Amino acid sequence: MMLDFLSERPTEKTTKYLLIFSFPLLIITASAVMYLLKSSNFPGTLNETQLGFNGEYIKSCFSRMSDEDMSIFIIANILDYAFMIAYGIFFFSLALTLTRKLKEGSIWKKIGYSISIFGITAACCDGIENIFLLMMASNPVNFPNWWAIGHSCFALAKFIQMYIAVGGIILIALVMVLSRLTKRNVDKGGL
């Protein structure tokens, strides 16, 4: 399979360090970004901005913000790149750590390697989404409406991949628990 190199690279030690490093970074950057976005007084909602495909709505939100609010909003979205790095590494290393514990050659192992990649690709889509958002914020009243469509397309791709990553991680964890319970019952002569 194309992703079999993930069975050895990055090394287990490196993967463990990535997981340990990314979790506190995830918490810190998420908290900072949420605080700054709240402080910016951006009046839009997630559904109407990131998934709204509507430039006029975003322009109306920006028009209600002061210059200071807009500066804070831009800083929050620049800091969001640190959050993207944190969650991309966290989802990747967590999925990879769990996947490497699965039975060699199993379908779940192949699925797990794919799931680990979704953490990274979600963060990449988020980064492109933010490029569109920062371009819109740099010209808040006159940006072309297609920028909002590009922004929403990458936001949608990001969310789909994040949900696949999180759902996949939960599924892999359940498979691990069920296989251990089954093995324990077999070892005890139960099944």
C-alpha positions in Angstrom: 0.0 0.0 0.0 1.1 3.5 -0.7 1.2 4.6 3.0 3.1 1.6 4.3 6.1 3.8 4.9 4.2 5.1 7.9 4.8 1.8 9.7 8.4 3.0 10.2 8.5 6.7 9.5 8.5 8.8 11.5 10.1 6.6 14.2 8.0 5.6 17.2 10.1 7.9 19.4 9.6 10.9 17.1 5.9 10.1 16.8 5.6 10.0 20.6 7.4 13.4 20.9 5.2 14.9 18.2 2.1 13.7 20.2 3.4 15.0 23.5 4.5 18.3 22.0 1.3 18.9 20.0 -1.3 18.4 22.7 -0.3 21.4 24.9 0.4 23.5 21.8 -3.1 22.6 20.6 -4.7 23.8 23.8 -2.7 27.0 24.1 -3.1 28.0 20.4 -6.8 27.2 20.4 -7.4 29.2 23.5 -5.4 32.2 22.2 -7.2 32.2 18.8 -10.6 31.9 20.4 -9.8 34.8 22.8 -8.6 37.0 20.0 -11.5 36.2 17.7 -13.9 37.1 20.5 -12.0 40.3 21.2 -12.2 41.3 17.6 -16.0 41.5 17.8 -16.4 39.7 14.5 -20.2 39.4 14.3 -20.4 36.4 11.9 -21.2 32.8 12.8 -19.3 29.7 11.7 -22.1 28.5 9.4 -22.6 31.8 7.7 -18.9 32.7 7.3 -16.8 29.6 6.8 -19.6 27.5 5.2 -21.8 30.3 3.8 -20.2 30.7 0.4 -21.4 34.4 0.6 -19.1 37.3 0.1 -21.8 39.9 0.8 -22.4 38.4 4.2 -18.7 38.6 5.1 -18.5 42.1 3.8 -21.4 43.1 6.0 -19.7 41.5 9.0 -16.5 43.4 8.3 -18.3 46.7 7.8 -19.5 46.5 11.5 -16.0 46.2 12.8 -13.7 49.0 13.8 -10.1 49.3 12.5 -8.8 48.0 15.8 -11.3 45.1 15.7 -10.1 44.2 12.2 -6.4 44.3 13.3 -7.2 41.9 16.1 -9.2 39.7 13.7 -6.2 39.5 11.3 -3.8 38.7 14.2 -6.1 35.9 15.3 -6.2 34.4 11.8 -2.4 34.6 11.5 -2.0 32.9 14.9 -4.5 30.3 13.6 -1.6 28.9 11.6 0.1 27.8 14.8 -3.2 26.1 15.8 -3.3 24.4 12.4 0.2 23.0 12.9 -0.8 21.8 16.4 -3.9 20.0 15.4 -2.4 18.6 12.2 0.5 17.1 14.1 -1.8 15.9 17.0 -4.3 14.1 14.7 -1.4 12.6 12.6 0.7 11.4 15.5 -2.3 10.1 17.6 -3.8 8.2 14.6 -0.3 6.8 13.7 0.4 5.8 17.3 -2.9 3.9 17.6 -2.6 2.4 14.1 0.9 1.0 14.7 -0.7 -1.1 17.6 -3.1 -2.9 15.2 -2.5 -6.3 13.7 0.0 -6.2 10.8 -1.7 -6.5 7.4 -5.2 -5.9 8.7 -7.6 -3.7 6.9 -7.8 -1.5 10.0 -4.1 -0.8 9.8 -4.5 0.3 6.2 -7.4 2.5 7.1 -5.5 3.9 10.1 -2.6 5.0 8.0 -5.0 6.9 5.7 -6.7 8.5 8.7 -3.4 9.8 10.0 -2.9 11.7 6.8 -6.3 13.4 7.1 -5.0 15.4 10.1 -2.3 16.9 7.9 -4.5 17.5 4.9 -7.2 19.1 7.0 -4.6 21.6 8.3 -3.4 22.3 4.8 -6.9 23.1 3.7 -7.4 25.3 6.7 -4.2 27.2 5.8 -5.5 27.8 2.3 -8.9 28.8 3.7 -7.1 31.4 5.9 -5.3 32.8 2.9 -8.7 33.7 1.4 -9.9 35.1 4.7 -6.8 37.3 5.2 -7.1 38.5 1.6 -10.8 39.4 2.3 -9.8 41.1 5.6 -7.1 43.2 3.8 -9.8 44.6 1.5 -12.9 44.2 3.7 -15.4 46.1 1.5 -14.3 45.6 -2.0 -13.0 42.0 -2.2 -14.3 39.9 -5.1 -17.1 37.6 -3.9 -15.5 34.5 -5.4 -12.9 34.8 -2.6 -15.6 33.9 -0.1 -16.5 30.9 -2.3 -12.9 29.8 -2.3 -12.7 30.3 1.4 -15.8 28.2 2.0 -14.7 25.4 -0.3 -11.5 25.0 1.6 -13.4 25.3 5.0 -15.7 22.5 3.9 -12.8 20.3 2.8 -11.1 21.1 6.2 -14.2 20.1 8.2 -14.8 16.9 6.3 -11.2 15.8 6.8 -11.2 16.8 10.5 -14.4 14.8 11.1 -12.9 11.8 9.2 -9.7 12.1 11.3 -11.5 12.3 14.7 -14.1 9.7 13.8 -11.3 7.4 12.5 -9.3 7.8 15.6 -12.3 6.9 17.7 -13.0 3.9 15.5 -9.4 2.7 15.7 -9.5 3.0 19.5 -12.8 1.0 19.6 -11.3 -1.7 17.3 -8.3 -1.9 19.6 -10.5 -2.3 22.7 -12.7 -4.8 21.1 -9.8 -6.9 19.8 -8.2 -6.9 23.2 -11.5 -7.9 24.9 -11.9 -10.7 22.4 -8.3 -11.9 22.8 -8.8 -11.8 26.6 -12.0 -13.9 26.4 -10.3 -16.4 24.0 -7.2 -16.6 26.3 -9.6 -17.4 29.2 -11.4 -20.0 27.2 -14.6 -18.0 26.9 -15.1 -17.9 23.2 
